[in-house]
Amino acid sequence: MVHDGCVDDWSPLSCPNRLRPGCPKAYGRIEGESSFPLTNFGGDTAYTGGQSATARGVMGNAQTHCVQLPNTFAFARGATGQSLTDEDYVQFADSLIRNQDRLIVQSWQALSDINTSAMRDLANRLEALETENLKPGRLNPR
């Protein structure tokens, strides 16, 4: 079926300017288009994009899913009506790798900063974890 130049109402790929009827577009809320593929953290773009859900839900997109974990988390929190605080990010990080939560969140926060010495310090601390016996969090089953 063709509507508004789109081949199929149910295929967002056939018409990039239109998603399923009644499903709001949150394009670029998790990861901007086009953007350099680095982890995005902070701001309220992803969270408020998730909050734009209707009865049929909301759809977000990302090209680099693993890299965009902080913003995907923020989007999901907005979509489910949950809070998004620093402590929420800490709990999420702990669910990825136990007992490294604060270091992970500090590292995400540093990515959007301009303090390169703090970035180097955090990178060194993360690299030092390679020799440790890391414990997977609840979202990282083994």
N, C-alpha and C positions, 0 to 999 in steps of 0.2 A: 504494500500500500504506500502511496506517495502523499505526503503532507508537507507543505512549506518547503518543498525541495528535498525532503528527507525520504529515503527509501523505506525505512521501517521505524515506526514509533518506538519500538522496544530496543533498538540498537543505538547506543550513544555513539558508536564508531561510525555509523552511517551518516550522522549529522552532528558534528561536534558542538553546535550551538544549542542543542536540544537534548535533554535527557528524557527519561520516562515521564509521561504526563503526571503531574502532581508531585514529582520528586525534584526538589530544588538543586540547582547546580552550585557546588562549592568549589569550582575549578580554581586551582592555584592557591587554595587555602592551606593545604598541608605543605606543598612545595611549589614555589612560584614557577611560572613558565615564561620564558626560559630562564633558568637560573643555573649557576655553577653547582655541580652536585656535591654540596657540602651539607653537613647536618645543620638544620635550622632549629633554633631554640628561642623561646621568649616571644614577647608580644602577645596580642590576643587574636590574631588573624585566624589561626587554626581553630581555636576554641569557639569564637563567635561563628565561624563557618559551620561547625558542628551543631550549634544552637539553632541553625536555620531549618531544622527538620520540620516536616509536616507529617500528616498521618501516614504517608508512604515512606517516610524516612528521609535520609539525606545521603548524598554520595560525594565522597572526596576522592582525590587522585594523588598519586605520587609516582615518580619514575624510579626513585631509589629507596625502596621500602625500608630496608634495614637501616639505612643512613637517616631516615626521617622518623625514627622511633619517637623522639620527644614530641614532634608536631602531630604525628598520628595519634599518640596518646592524648594530646590536648584536644584534637578533633573528636575523638571518641568520648572524652569526658563531657564536652559541650553537647554532643548528640544525645547523651544519656542523662543530661541534666545534673551532672555531678559537679562538684567544686574543682577548681584547678589552682592549687596553692603550691608553694615550694615543698611543703611536706607531702603533698600528693605525688610530686615528681620523685621525691626521695623514696616513698613506698614503691613506686613503679620501678625505679632503678634497683631496689632490693629484690623485687620479683624477677629481675633479670639475672643478677649476680649478687648473692647474699653477702652482706657485710662490706660491700664496696659502694653502697648507695650514695653517700655524701660525695665521695670522690667522683663518681659518675656524673652527678648533677653539677658539681663544681666545674667539671670538664665541659659539659654541655653549655653552661653559662659563659665560660671563657671564650667559646667559639665566636660569640658576637661582640666580644670586647676588643679593645685595641692594646691591651697590656700584654705584650709578647713575652715578657719575662715570666708572668704568671702562667701563660700558655705553655711555655717550655717546662716550668716546674711541674705542672699537671701532667704533661706528656711524659716526663721522666718518672713520675709516680705511677702512671698507668703502665709504662714499659716494665717497671720493676715487678709488676704483678705477674709477669710471664713465668717467673720461677716459683710462684706460690700455688698452692693447691686450692684453686677457686671452687666455691660451692655454688652450683646452679640455683637460681631462685625458682619460685613456683611456676613461672612462665617458661622456664627453660628445662623441660624434662629430659632426663638421661636414663 
